[in-house]
């Protein structure tokens, strides 16, 4: 009996998966559980109690994370870098409730949730580990042309 072929993308994974570095990955896991209802799937401790790999499920997607290890491949988180140019985008059923839940868990709201010209209810926050998140609920399907017109209208109102 032959063994089935190995899938090139493992079961339950998507083509693109964020893999972040956190100062205090174990604490980050607990924060993501409280803030985003994450479900821990894998935790692989390494030497000195550092996490060599962890995997969480948030919604239908996976978030991988590790502890900072500057001596190993220069792995440092956004606080060591004094910020991050990366924002992790999270679609949820209720952006207002999720941002409030994340704030209660310790996130800092950097952009309050509001209706946006592209059809989403959208806000931004920074987690206690320095990672930036945008949280959205899709409200209106729009064509690229409708989005462009709505953006131009928004820009006019700001002048």
N, C-alpha and C positions, 0 to 999 in steps of 0.2 A: 504494500500500500504506500503510495507516494505522499509526501508531506505537501500541503498546499503552499503555493508561492507566497513569499513574504511580501506584504503590501509596502509600497514605496512611501506611503504616508500612513503611519500607524492608526489603527482603529480609534475613533473619537477625536482625532487631531484634525487641524485645518492646515492649509498650505503655509500660513503665516502665523507665528506664535511669538508674542513678546517674551523676552527672557531678560529679566532685570536683576541688577545687583543692589543689595540693601545692606546698610550698616545695621546689623541686627535682624537677620532674615527670619528668625523664629518669632520675633515680635511683629515683624511685617505680616507674617502669616496670620497671626491673631487679629491684627488690625483689619486685614482684607476679609476675614471671616465676619467681623462685626460691621464693617463698612459696606461690603458688597455681597454678603451672604456666600462667600467663597467656600468651597468644599475642598479640603485637603485630600490629595490623591497619593502623593509620594513625598517622603522626607528622607533624605540620605545624609546622616551626619558624618562629618569627617573628623580629622584630628583637631583637638582642642575645642570640641563642641561646635565648630563652625559647620554650617550647612553647605555641603558640596553640591547639592541639587534638591530642589523641591518643586512640586507641581500642584497647582490649584485649579479647580474648575470654577469659573465665574460665568454664569449664564450657560451658553453652549460652547464656551471657548476655554482654552487652557492658558494659564499664566505660569511661566517657569521663573524661579528665582534662586539666587545663591547669596551667600554672605560675601561681604567685601573680603578680598584676598589680594592686596596690592602686590605681594611677592609672587603671586601666581597669575600670570597673564595680565597683570596690571588691573585686576578687577576691582574697581571702586564705584561707589554709588554717587548720585547727584550732589549730596551734601559735600563730599570730598572735592567734587568738581565745581562747587559753588553754583549749582544749578544744572538744569537739563534742557536741551533743545527739543526733547522728545515729549509728546503728549500721547498718552494711551487713551483711545476713544472707546467708550462703553455705551452701548445701546441698552436701554432698560424699558420696562413698561411704564414707569413713573419717575421721570428725572427729578422732579421736586422732592419726592419722598426719598429717593436714593441719595441725593446730595445732602438732605437733612440728616439721614442716617449716617453718612460718612462724616459729616461735621460733628455729630454727637460722638462718633468713635475717635475723633481727634484730627480730622482733616481740616485744612484752612480753605474756605471758599474764596477763590480769587476772581470769580465772575459769577454773580448770582444767576440763577436759572431764569430764562426769559424766552419768549417766542422769537425765533430767528427767521430771517428772510428766505432761507432755503427750505423751510417747512418743518424744522425740528424745534422742540422745546429743549433748551441747551444751557448748560452751565459748566464752569471749570472749578477745579480744586487742586490743592497740593496735599499729598499725604504726608504723614510725619517723617517719612524717609526721603523726602525731596522729590518724589515722582509726581509729575503733573498728569492729571486726568481730565478728560472732558466727558460729560455725562449727558446723554440725549434720549429723548423719546420722539420718534418720528410721528408727525401729526398730519402732514399734507404731502401728497405726491405732487411733484412739480417737474416740468420739463426744464432742461438747461436754459431755454429762452426765458421761461417764467422766472427762474432764479436770477438770471442776469438783470431782468427788468426790475425785480424786487430789490436787488442789491443797489441798482442805480437810484431807485426811489429812496432807499434808506440813506444813501450818501447825500442826496439833495437835502434831506431833512436835517442832516448834521451840519450843513454849511451855514 
